Amino acid sequence: MNMKSLLINICLLLTIIVSCTDTEIMDATFTLEVKGFVEEECYTFGEEQPLYLWASKNWADNQVSEVTYEVYPEALEAYNSSEGTSYKLLSESCYRIEQDSFSIDDETQYAKFRVMYSPEQIIAEGGSYNTVEYALPLRILVNGVPMEDRYGCVIVGFNVNKALISISNPRETSITIDNSVSQEIAMTFGVNYNNIEWVQLDFSINGELIDEYNQEHGTSYLPFPMEDLSYLTEEFELEREVDVDSALFYADMAHLDQTQEYLLAIRLDNVSSTRCKIDPENNTRYVIFS
């Protein structure tokens, strides 16, 4: 093949590629930025949560287009059939749509859409935590005409989690008694979501926790002497935009009897936040001195 023929073939190939690309773009005046099946992870904050979607205009045509969002159950049915899933259509009691139609021109370009939904109501409707059971299928129409599913349809599956604060240390820690040192003990706590507030924490130390532990485990630990325990403040805080922090305690072992065994029990009792609850499975930790 001579150079002239090669150049002609390259030009023809480029023409075909450009033509296919233009045709594909022309098929969709608007496209959703997120399409197909997506998972929305959410938490039980005791308030509605926003779900944001947006459709974008592909090119300037000097026209004003009316973009409308609508719930499209047929898309969920088709998805379940093709993927072998059994997602249920999210009940109307679990969400509300404030505005579903937008006038878009060459300048605005985006049809930004918001759905307010309630994770608590999803659970009340029969949903389970940490798994997707309910989904909301949505599609866009442009000037009353539905877009093709590949451009204008999305199925949002809701994965609801409990908003929790917990202590992440091992449930039990053993320390060898050394009368010559003071032992620093850090209780690490944190939330399982993005923290947007200041959270104050209250701890209980020893008290009836020692008796409860001994009765449950058939042990006879002595309470760690409270006069030998010190800590920075009586109330700890998790700062805004901080998800994990530590509470520091200091255990002076100078007066401990090395022939005895002691137990230090620490429990997270209260948090100031209304957005989360204390994890009942991870709210108490024990330090054994022997």
PEBELNOR-V635955 format. One line per field, one symbol per residue. ss: DSSP state (H for helix, E for strand, L for the rest). phi: phi as a letter, one per 30 degrees, with the letter a starting at -180 (. if undefined). burial: 1 if it has 16 or more other ideal C-beta (glycine too) atoms within 10 Angstrom, else 0. A space follows every 50 residues. Layout:
ss = ???
phi = ???
burial = ???
This chain:
ss = LLHHHHHHHHHHHHHHHHHHHHHHHHLLLEEELLLEEEEEEEELLLLLEE EEEEEEELLLLLLLEEEEEEELHHHHHHHHHHHLLLLEELLHHHEEELLL EEEELLLLLEEEEEEEELHHHHHHLLLLLLLEEEEEEEEEEELLEELLHH HHEEEEEEEEELLEEEELLLLEEEELLLLLLEEEEEEEEEELLLLLLLEE EEEEELLHHHHHHHHHHLLLLEELLHHHEEELLLEEEELLLLLEEEEEEE EELLLLLLLLLEEEEEEEEEELLLLLEELLLLLEEEEEEL
phi = .ddddddddddddddddddddddddddbdbbddbbicbccdbbdciadcc ccbaccddadbicccccbcbdbeedddddeddcicbdcdddddcabcdbc bbcbcdddiccdbbccbceddddddjdcdiacbcbbdbbccchicddeed cbbbcccccccddbcbccdeebbcbddbdcbccdbcccbaccbddcbdcc bcccbhhdddddddddcicbdddddddccbadbdbcbcdeiccbabccbb cdcdcdddccbbbccbbdcabddcdbbddddbcbbbbccb
burial = 00000000000000000000000000011111000010010111100110 10111010000000101110110011001000000010010001100001 01010000001010101111111000100001111111111100001010 11111111110011111010000010100000101010111010100010 10101100110010000000101100011010000101000000101010 1110010000111111110010101111100111111110
